[in-house]
Structure formats: structure tokens, C-alpha cells
């Protein structure tokens, strides 16, 4: 996240809004593909687990991968998306204030402070989302590598 203190808040806000908008084109489809893949693999291993020792051994790990993948989606939708919308709205307010020459106003200062606070919060919360994604990948890879 763009948190450079010497960059004026209206520029940081504009860049943040742009990055958030552009990332919406890539990350949601990628997350959907990964989640779908994990759920399908979990379903298939469950279906074949009665007849196959390999499937039975892989199933718990794939179930964990699918669960973490679904948790990533929920985390993004319930926590990250509202935060992204708040940052984008603040970026718009800051840009409008800058265009109107109101950079010294109390509203601008308040919005700039809030944007910086939300950027820091976003960074912290993004570690949680990334941890879920990494956990899902590790569980899925461990299922592929397990030997029976």
C-alpha cells in the first residue's frame, strides 16, 4: 500500500484507488479459480476415498485447502472489500478538495489522516488474507506430495 509520508494524501489516495480498481480485474477471478479447484478436488477425493487409499489419504489435506480457500473469499468480501470502498471514497474526497484548492481545510486534513490510517489497517489485514491463501496452497501442495 502506498504510505509514503512525503507524498501528498490526494496523490496517495488517487494511486491507492487506481491500484484497488486494477487489482479487482485479476485477484477475484484468480481466487474464484483456486477456490473452485480446491472444492472440486476435495469433492473428488471424498467420492473416491472409500475405494482408494490414496484418495483417502489426500482428502483431509485437500479439505483443509478448500476450507482455507473459502475462508480467504469470505475474509476478502467481509473485511477487505468494505475497507477498499472506504479508501476509494476518501481518495475521491481528497481529489475533489485538491481541485477546489481546499488542501489546507479541516475536512482535507481529517480525510487525509483517515486515509493514512486505513492504509495502515489494510496492510495489517492483508497479512491475514495472505496467510489464509498461503495456508491453502501449502495444504494443497502437501496433499499432492503425500505418498501412500
N, C-alpha and C positions, 0 to 999 in steps of 0.2 A: 504494500500500500504506500502511496506517495505521502510521506510525512515529513519531508524536508522543511525545517522550521524557517528557512530563509526564503522559501517560495511563497508568494502571497496566497492567501487562502482561496481567493477566487480562481487562481490558476490551478492550485492543487485540487480544488473541487471539480473544475472542468475536466482535468485529467482523470480523476477518480471516476466521475460519471461516464466518461468515454470508455475507460477500461472495464467497468462493470457492465456496460452495454455490450461491448465487444465480446466479453467472456461468456455472455448469455448465448452466443451463437455456437460455442464449442463445448462448454462443460456440461450443460444439461443433456444434450444428446449422448455425450460420452458416458455420463453417469447412467443414463437410461439403458444404454447398450451393455454396460458392465453389470448392472442390476439384473437385466433380463437374462444375460448369460449365466450369472450365478444361480438365479432361480431355476432356470431350465436344467442346468447341471445337477442341482440339488434334487429336483424332481425326478430326473432320470436315474440318479444313483439310488434314490429311495425306492423307485419302482423295481430296479434290478437287484436291490440288496438282499432279497430273500433267496435268490438263486446264485448270487455271485459274491464270493468272499472279498474280491477286490472292491466291488461297489459298496459292500457293507463297511469296509474299512475306510473308504473315502467319504462316505456320506456325512459323518459328523463334522468333518473339516469343511466340506462344501456348504453344509447348513450354516456354519459359523460365518463363512464368507458371504453367503446370501443375506444372513441377518445383519451383518455389518454394512453391507451394501444398501439394504433397505434403510438402515439407521442413518446412513450418510444422506440419503434422499430426504428423509424426514428432517434431519438436522438442517440441511440446506433450506428447505421450504419453510420450516417453522422459525428458524433463528437467523439465518444469513440473508434470505430474501427481504424480510422486513427491514433489516439493518441497511441493506443495499438501497432500498427505496428511500429511507430517511437520508442517506448520504446524497443521493441523487437530487432529492428535493432541496436540501441545503445548498448543494452546488448551484442549482438554478437561482436560489435567492441571492447567493453571493455574487453570481454573474450579473444579475439584474441590478444589485446595489452598485457594483463596479461601473456598469454602463451609465448609471444615473449619477455618478460622482459621489456616492454615499459611503465611500470606503472608511471614512472616519466616524461613521454613525454608530450609535449604541447597538442597533439591530445587526449591523455588519459584524461588529466585534463579538456579539453573542453567538451569531451563526458560525463565525469562523472558529470560535472556541469549541462549539458543539461539533463541528465537522472534524476538528482535530481529535476530539475525544472519541468520536465514533470510529475514526480511522484506527486509533489505537485499540479500541474494543474489537473491531473487525479482525485485526491482526491476531489478537489473542484467540478469538473464537475460531478463526480459520485453522489454527493449530489443532483444535478439537476435530474439525471436519477432516483435516488431512490425516489425523490419527485413525479415524474410522476407515478412511479409504485405504491406508497402508495396512491396517489390520485385516481388512477384507482381502487385499492382494496376497498378503503373507499366508492367510488361511487357505486361499485357493491354490496357491503355489505348493503349499505343503501337502495338500490333497493330491496334487498331480505327482508329487515326488514320493509319496508313501508306497512302500513295497509290501506285498503280501506273500 
